[in-house]
Amino acid sequence: MKNMDLRVTVNGEEQQWSIAAGDLLLDVLRAHGYFGVKRGCEKGECGACTVLVNGRAINSCLMFAAQAEGCEIVTIEGVAHSGELDAIQEAFLDSGAVQCGFCTPGMVLSAKALLDRNPDPTEAEVREVMAGHFCRCTGYRKPVEAVLAAVPGNAKRRKKAAAEVER
């Protein structure tokens, strides 16, 4: 089979890779060291392989790598900035939404895509986004709480409410 060149930007860095026409984006990313992209169901149902392509959360197990030509891809490895966790990552940790960590990268990326397009989502909107992810460890309450806590201003309101309850 003849290979083709793929030019993408992954986590802010331009890349050029040689791929086969039928290679899945999931496989190409993992082959190049982006191991935060997990192989789960391979049917697009579990969300473990979620990455952002041009800001949109997609299941990389369902996308041919060739379809990403010229696109900007963000994996979980690209969410933190200068060694500092992103607000959504902090919220997942603070809310206890991280257990084994297998589904967490996909959940974080879906949440990031949601918050980037809608900085003040309703609980129903967060639940709809999280519905594309299967988690056997935490369930879904804690991840939903984490996303809502990452909304600008919510963390301060929650801390203030918690302080008032302690009084």
N, C-alpha and C positions, 0 to 999 in steps of 0.2 A: 504494500500500500504506500502511496506517495505521501510524504509529509508536506505540511504547509507552515508558513510563519504566522504566529499570533502575536500581535502587538497590543498590550494592555497596560494599564496603570494599576498596580496592586499596592494598596496602602500608601499611596503617594509616590511610589517609585515606578518608573517606566520599565517595562519588561518586554523582551522579545523571545519567544519560545518556539521551538519546532514541535508541531503536534500532528497527529493523524486526524483526518477529517471527522472521524467518529468518536474522538475522545470527549469524555464528559468533563465539564468544568471542574467538578469535584476531584476527579482523578488528576487533572493537570495541576491544580492548586496543591494537592497533597504531594505530588511528585516533586514540586518545587519548594517544599518545606513548610507549607501553611497547614500545619497539623491541627489547628483549632477548628478546621472544617472537618466535621465528623461524617463517617459513613454510617448511616443508620438503616432505614428500611429500603432504600434504593427505589422507592416508589413515589417520593414527594409527599409522604403522609406524616413523617415524624418531625421534620424541621431541623434535625441535627446538622444538616449540610447547608444551612442558610448562610448566605453571604449577601452583601449589598452590591448590586450592579447599577451604576448610575443612580445611586441613592434608593433603589427599590429592593426590598427583601425578596430573594428568589431561592428556590431549592436548587442547589448546584448539581444535584444528582439527576435533574431533568433537563439541564441546559447543556447543549454541545459547547465545548470551549470555543469553537470557531464563531459562534454567535456573539461572543464577547469581544470580538475584534474592535479595537479602538475605544473600548469602554473603561470606565473607572470602577475598580472592584475594591471593596473593603471587606477584610476578614476580621475576625476577633483580634488578631495580632495588631491590627491598625487602629483600634478604637482608643486605646490609651494614648496620651500625648506627653512627650518628654518624660516618660517614666511615671506620670501621674495618671491614675485611673480616671476614666470618664465618669460623669455624674451618674449615668445609668449603671455602670459597673459598681460604683460605691453603694448605690441604692440596693443593688442585688445582695451585696455583702452585708450591709447594715440590716436588711430586712430578713436575713436568713433564707434567701431564695436560692442559695447555692448549696447543693449537697454533693453528689458525685461529680458534677461538672460536665457530664456528657452532653446534656441538652442545653446547658447554660449559654454557650457561645451563640447558638442560633436564637435563643430567646432574647439575649442582649441586643443582637443585631436587628431583630424584628422590632424590638422596643425603640431602638435608636431611629430606625426608619420612620416609625410612627411619630415620635417626638420631633423629628426634623420637619415633618410635614404638618404636624398639629401639636404645637407646644403645650396645649391644655386639653388633653383628651378626657372623655368621660370614662367611667369605669367600664361601661358596656363596650366602648371602642377598644379599650385595652384588652378586655376579655376576648373580643373578636380576633385581635392580632395573636394573642397567646393560644387561641384554639388551633392554630397550625403547628403546635409543638406538643409532643408527647413527653411527659416527665413522670417517671415512676417513683422518684425519691421525694420531691417536695410537694407534689400536687400542683395546684395552680393559684391558691390564695396568696402565698408569699410572693411569687413573681408579679402578680397583679399589684400587690401592695408596693413592690419595689418600683414598678413603672410609675405608679401614681406619686410615690415619694420623690421621684426624680424630676417631677414637674417643677419648674422654677417657682419658688415661693412655698411649695407644699412642705418641704422639709422643715423650714422655719416654723410654719403653722403647726406642724405635728409636734415639734419639740416644745413649742409654747403650750400646746394643749396637754402634753404629757407632764410638763412642769406644774400646770394648774391642777391636774388630777392628784399629784403627789402632795399638794398642800393640804 
